[in-house]
Amino acid sequence: MPELYALASYYAGKGGALWVEEGDGDIIGMVATIPHGESAWEICRVYTHPSTHGSGLGHRLLDQAEAYARSHGAARFVLWSDTRFDRAHRFYEKRGYVRHGPIRALHDLSNSLEFAYAKPINGIEKLDAAASASAERGLAEILCTCVDVGASVSFLPPLAPDVARDFWKRVTTDVAANRCILLAAWSDAALVGAAMLEFSPQQNQPHCAEVQMLLVHPAARRRGIARALMLQLQQEALCAGRTLLTLYSRAEDPAETLYRSLGWQEAGRIPCYFVSADGSFRDAVIFCRQ
């Protein structure tokens, strides 16, 4: 790897840049970025001295590289991480990156294998099982926050992070078994939302699926993300041959306006179907869409 002897020149020659962090006269951290195909930029060389772990240095370096790439037209970030670097994986996943694509072998002296990670700056993507597993922590945080502010989902506040994480682990299993489709949404390079489409397991309902867990982090609402998730779910349903969709909504939930505007029809109501955090009962509205 001859570029190690001239890193700044190497990355500049590829149209990118390299930064280092200095502390007490020594270099204690580094990061680089280069163009990677159309509208994508690769994040490279994210290293910090062990004495700085937990100080926020890694986040500052990544902020610098991502900001530079965005100022040069990036719409998507990609990176590679050694399969043995669990701490690094948690760091990238906290920043909204998810596993993407196959593992690559470097064929070096250490027999290194690397995971691919990626995220769009803004957009919605369908997650496979590997991506779903790597998104579990981020999705658990979104679920806990949404439940705390009264989201009409299957949980009541306060929702323990471990319970939320276990839920998404089960979703990953269902994604791997092709029992559901999971979409994730990003806004301003952060993972901010999700939605699920659960296939009916009944033999006489091969055309049916149920929308579940439409979630958008409160800080990212009013940006059209929930609408975009619903539209993408409908498209994914068609691709999967599911032509009749259903969903359950708590009566008088603000999301009802969204569902109706997208052509969903009220099919009926079930009295006292949901229990609220204060112990009161709420009706459920059943929506369907051909």
QUIURKA-V511565 format. One line per field, one symbol per residue. ss: DSSP state (~ for helix, > for strand, _ for the rest). phi: phi as a letter, one per 30 degrees, with the letter a starting at -180 (. if undefined). psi: psi as a letter, one per 20 degrees, with the letter a starting at -180 (. if undefined). A space follows every 50 residues. Layout:
ss=???
phi=???
psi=???
//
This chain:
ss=_~~~~_~~~~~~~___>>>>>>>__>>>>>>>>>>____>>>>>>>>>_~ ~~____~~~~~~~~~~~~~~~____>>>>>>>___~~~~~~~~~___>>_ ___>>_______>>>>>>>>__>>>>>_~~~~~~_~~~~~~~~~~~~~__ __________~~~~~~~~~~~~~~~~___>>>>>>>>__>>>>>>>>>>_ __~~~__>>>>>>>>>_~~~____~~~~~~~~~~~~~~~____>>>>>>> ____~~~~~~~___>>>>>>>>>>>_____>>>>>>>>>_
phi=.ddddadddddddcicabbbccahicdcaaababdbidicbcdbhdbbde dceicjdeddddeddddddddcjdcacbabbeddcedddddddddjdbeb iddccdhcdchdbbdcbaaddbkbbdcdddddddcedddddddeddddcj edbdbcddcdeddddddddddedddddicacbcbbbbhicdbaaabbcdd dddcbdccacdbhdbbeedcdicidddddddddddddddciccbcbacbd eidededdeddcjdcdclbcdhdccdddjdcbdccccbad
psi=mhihimgghghhhjjbqqqqpqpkiqpirqqrqqqmaojqqppqlnpqph iipjijggggghggggggghikjpiqqqrqppiimhghghghhhjjqqqo arqqpilahjlqqpqpqrqqgprpqppagghghiiggghgggggggghjk qmajrqqppphhggghghghggghghjkirppqqqqpljqoirrqqopqp iphjlijqqppqloppphijrkjjggghggghghghgghjjoioqrqpqp pjphihggghhjjqqpirqoqlhqprhjiqqqqpppqqp.
//
